[in-house]
Amino acid sequence: MALTKKGYKQRIIDSKIKQNLKIFGAISIEGPKWCGKTWTALNHANSVVYLNNVSNNFNERELAKMNVDLILNKEYPQLIDEWQEVPAIWDGIRFKCDEDNVRGKYILTGSATPVTNDIHHSGAGRICRMKMYTMSLYESGDSTGEVSLNDLFSNNIKDKMIDKVDLRKLISLIIRGGWPQSINMTEEEALIISQSYINDILNFDISNIDGVKRDINKMRMILRSLARNESTVVSNNTIINDVNEEHDIASKNTVIDYIDILDKLKLIENQSAFSVNLRSSSRVGKSAKRHFTDVSLVCAILGLNYEKLINNVKFLGFLFESLCERDLRIYIESYNGNLYHFRDNTTGLEIDSIVEMPDGEYGAIEIKLGTDKIEEAAENLLKFNSIVQKKPKFLCVISGLHEAIIKRPDGVYVIPITVLRP
């Protein structure tokens, strides 16, 4: 019987976990701390080992260090939580999966990529890696789910008025983020929690992940620079210059190392550039768009509350874009697809999001907080459609404040983010 926790909210990834447990000997659920990996894994597990359980003096961790077989002996599916504490567990489970053809034996959860030479096999064919994120608006109950990505791809959407979306509410969703434990908190409480999260990363995780001592102040400044550049395409050199504008302390190697650690801690999730057929491939920008895993971390790092955001509408627009692209990533990956962005270096044309299905079909999306930018966004989408050889299946403007689901006469959809689902 599954060990599902009382009050557990179903996650989009649940169906894929169920499917992959029928295909692979083990799965590995990877994502940032506190995004809900353990509770979701317990929803599919019949037994569990907690390697960071302080209540028994980390006894199971010490047993695993002596011999991983000492902990891999419970009812299947068996959850091993924070497995990266003992990296040898990976090879141990890979070996266990090779012993027989039993599927769904183990579930691994981890909030960091271990930096070690103790893992000798990728686990390919035995262990399926699965990415997990914070909660989307649909998962947290803040989207009605009236329109799905599949509806967009199949052109199966009817015009409909919706309840008015309040700007105050959208700002609250940005500050709160998608952390499961923050869903019912006030903005102030959620901001405090996110700031505590960042402090824990600075004080412990940035050095504990590989035993290398890192400068907290340098990392804090790099975090601030990344936060200021959220939802933009900036190079590492830009980050270096941004940090050194105030304190001349960051070398290129330092910035690369520190950003790599943030990646290993699952705190950043950059949006790759879309490969598209144009007359000249040199026109297509290839740099990734910067994102934190959850937009609430930007608010925590920069100390942004409602008053500060309402007085900086331009930056608020970038954060709304980040909120939407977090959800789009979760939704498209539930179809095994990918999220990209597009930039034409010659004309400067940019498209915020490209959602691509595994078969190569894709849709182009512009994201606008207010209704005053919808016309401009639609023009961008139509221009994009005119220059690409393979046409998108749909063109869509995702809005924050639009009060209707519509298909414009030019074929461009306008969809509020608060009605979207996978």
N, C-alpha and C positions, 0 to 999 in steps of 0.2 A: 504494500500500500504506500502510495506516495506520501512524502513528508511535508506536504503543502502547508505553509504557515497560514494561520487565521488572518483574514483580511487581505489576502494576496489578491492583487489586481492582475488580470491576465495581460500578458505582454505579446506583442506582435511576433516576437521570436519563438514563442512557445510552440507554434505549429511546425516550425523548421526543426526545433530540437526533437520533437516527437518523430518527425520523418527521419532525421539523421541517426537517431538511436536504432532505427530499423535497418540502417544501411552500414554503419561503421561499428567497430568494436568499442570505440570511445569517441567522445567529443570534448573539445576544449572551448569553453565560453570565456572570451577575453573582452575586457572593457575597463573603464575607469572605476576606481574605488567608489562605492556607495551608489552605483547605478542600478543595483538590484540583482546582480548575478547570482548571489547565493540563494535568495528567496526563489528566483526563477528555477535554478537548478534543483532545489528541494521539491519543486512542483513535479519533477520527473524522477526523483531518486527514491530508493527504498532503504538506503542506509547512507551514513555520512561520516567522514573523518574531517575534523577541523584542525589544521596544522598550526593555527595561531590561537589556539584555545588556552588562555592564561589560567583558567580555573583549575586545570589539572597539571599546571606547571609545564605546559607544552609537551606532555608525555608522548602524544602521538607523533609529534615532529621528531622527538629524539629517537623513537622506535624506527621511524622511516629513515633517519640518518644511518642507523646501524644496518638495517636491511629493509628495503621497501616492501618485501613480501609480508612483513609483519603487520602492515596496515591494509594490504590489498586482499582482504579475506572476508568481506561482509557481503550482504545480499545485493544482487544486481538490480537496477543500476546503482553503483556505489559512487557517491559524490566525494571528491577530495578537494576541499576548499583551500584556496591560496596555495596551490601545489608548488608554485615557484619558490616557496620557502625551502624546499628540498628538490632541486632540479633533477636529481637522479630518478625521481618518480616517473618522469616522462618516458625514459627508456624502459623502466620497469613495466609500465603499462603497455608500451609498444610490444614488449616481449610476451606479456600475458595475452594480448590480442592475437599473437602469432600461434599460440598454443592450440587454439581451436577456432571454429567458425561461429562462435557465439557473438551475436550483435548486442549492442547496447549495454556493455559491461560497466563502463566507467564514464563519469562526468567530471571534468576538471574545470575549476574556475580560478581565474587569476587576474589581478589588477596591474600587473607589470610584466614586461618581457624580461626574463632572467638573463643577466649578462654573465655567461659562464661557458666553460669548455666541457662541462660535465654531461651535456646532451650530445649524443653521438649519432642520432638518427632523426630525420625530419618527422617521422610518424606518418608519412604519406601512405594513404590507403588504409591505415588503421585508425588514426586519430583525425577527426574533422575539426578544423579550427572555425569558430563562429564568432563574429563580432557582435557585441552588445553595446547599446548606447543608453543615455538617459531616456526618460519617457517622452514620447511625442505627445502633441496636444490630443490626439485621438485616444492614446492610452490613458492619459490623465483625466479624460472626460471633458476636455475643453474644446474639442471639435465634435460636431454632430455626426460627422462621417457621411454626409449626404452625397458626396462626390468621391469616387475612388480614382486612383491612377488608371485602373483598368477602364473605367468609364471614359476617361480622356483619350486613351489609346484607341478605344473602339468607337469614339464619336457618339457616345450614348448619354448625352446630358441634355436635360430640359431646363429652360429658363424658369427661375423661381426666385421670389423675394424671400429674404431671410430676416431674422431678428437683427436689429441694429447692433453693431459691434462697438463697444465703448473704448476709446483710446486709453482711458485709465486702466481698463482691464488688460489690454495688450501690453502696456508697460509693466503691469504686475506680473504677467506671464514671463516677460523677459527677465525681470529681476529674480523671480522665483526659480526659473529653470525647470528642468525635468527630473530632478532628483526625487525618487519615490517618497522619501521621508519629509520632503518639503511641500508636498502637494497641498496639504491643508493648513500650511503656515501663513502668517501674514508676511507682507513684503519685508518688514523690518526683521522678523525672525529668520526668514529665509536668507536675507543678506548676511546676517550674523553667522549662520551656519556655513554659507559659502566662503566667507572670509576665514573662518576657522579651518575649513578644508584646505585653503591655500596655505595657511600658516603651517599646517601639518606637513604638507608637501615640502615646504621650505625647510622646516626644522628637522625632518626625518627622512623623507623618501628620496630626496635628490642625492643624498649620499649613501643611504642604506641599500639602494638598488644594486650597487656594484662595489661598495666599500671605499669609493673615492670621495675624499673630502672636497665639497664645493662651497664656494662663497655665497652665503645667503643673500647678501646685498646685490651682488652681480646678477644672481638669478631673479631677484625681485625686479631689478631694472629691465631685464630682458622680458619678463612677464608683462611689465607695464608697456613696453614697446610693442609687443605682440598684441596686447589688448587694444592699444590705440590704433593699430592697423588691422583690427578684426574685419573680416569680409573684404579685404583688399588684396591685390597682387603686389607683394613687396619682396625684395630679395634680402638675403642675409646681410648684404652690404648696407641696405637701408636700416636694418635693425642695429647694426654696428654704429652707424652714424647717429642714429636716434639716441642710443645709450650714451655715446661719447660726447654728445652735445652738452650734457650736464656733467658727466664724469668720464674722463679719458682713461677707462679701465678695461674695455672689452676688445680683445683681439678677435680676428676671424676664427681662429681655432677654438677660442673660448665659447663664442656664440654658437658655433656648429655643435660643439660637445653638449652645451646646455640645452639647446633645442632638441638634440637627439635624445637626451634624458627625458624631456617632456613627452616626446613621442613614445618612448618605452613605458612611461607611466600612463599612457593612453589619455593624455590631457589635450593633445592637439590632433585634429583630424582634417588635414588639408584637402582641398578640392582640386583635383587635377584638371588640366586643360583638355578640351575635347578635340579629337582628331577628326577633321572634316575635309571633304574633297573641295578644294578651291582651285582656282587657276594656278596659284603659286603657293606651295606649302610654306614658304618663308613668311607669308603674310600672317600665319596663324600663331598667336602667342602660345608659348609652351609652359609658362610659369604657373605654379599652383596658387590658388586663392587661400589665404590664411584663415584658419578657424580654430577656436577652442572647441573642445568636445561639447561643451554646453555654454550657451551665451551668458548664463548667470555668472560664470567665472570672470567674464569681462567686467561685469558690474562689481563683483567682489574685489578684483584687483585694483580698479580705478575708484572704488567707493561711490558708485553711482546709485542714487535713489531716484524716486519719482521727480522731485523738484529739479534735480540736475539734468535729467533726461528731457523733461518737458521744455527746458531752456536751451537744449542743443538738439533741435529737431533733425539736423543733418546727420549727426552721429547716431541718433535714435533710429534713423532709416537703415544704417548699416547693421545695427543690432537686430532690427526686425528681419532683415535679410538673413542674418545668421540663424535666428529662430526658425524661419521657414526652411532653410537649407538643412538644418538638423533633422527636421521632420521628413523632408524629401529624401534624405539619405536613408533614413529608417524605412520609409515606404518602398523605395525602389529596390533596396537590398532584400526586402522580403520576397521579391520576384527574382532574386539572384542577379539583379541589374546593377548599374553604377550611376553615380552622380558626378557631373563635370561642370565646367564653365567654359565660355568661349570668348575670345578676343581676337579681333582682326587688327594687326599692328599697322596696316596701311591706312585704313579708314578710321580706326579708333572705335569701331562698333564693338560693343560688349553685350553678351547675353548672360544673365546672372546664373542660370541653371540649365543644364541639359540632363534629362533623365533617359538613360539608355537601357533597353531590355536586352536579355542575353542573345536574342536573335538579331540584334543590331538596329532594330526599330527604335526611334527616339522621339522625344518631344522637347520643345524649346520653351523656356519659362523666364519671364521677367518678374521681379518682385518689387512691389511698391507699397509703402505704408499707407499713403493717402490716395484719394481719388483724383487729385489734381495732376498726377503723373501718369495716369493710365493711358491717355492718348499718345504720349511720347513713347511709352513702353510698347504699345501696339505697333507703332511705326518702326521701332527697332526690330521687333519680331518679323514684321513683313519684309524689311530690308534683308534680314538674315535669310529668310526663306527664298529671297530672289537671288542670292549669291551662292547658295550651296547646291551641289549637283544632286545629292540624295536628299529629298525633301523630308522634313519632320512629319510625324503622324499628327501632331497637333501643335498649335501655338497658344500660349496661355499667359495671362497676367495674374499672378497671385497678389491679392490685395489684403490690407489689414482692415480698412474701414468701408469697403464697398458693401452695399446692402442687398445685393442680388447675385444669383448665379446666372450668367448670361453668355450667349454666343453672339458676338457683334456681327453686323452685316459683312465685315471683311474676313470673318471666319475665326477671329481671335476670341478665345474664351476669357472671361473674367471670373475668377473664383476666389472667394474669401478663404483665408487659411483656416478659419474656424469651421469649415465644412469638409475639409479634406481628410482622406484616409488612404490606406494602401490599395 
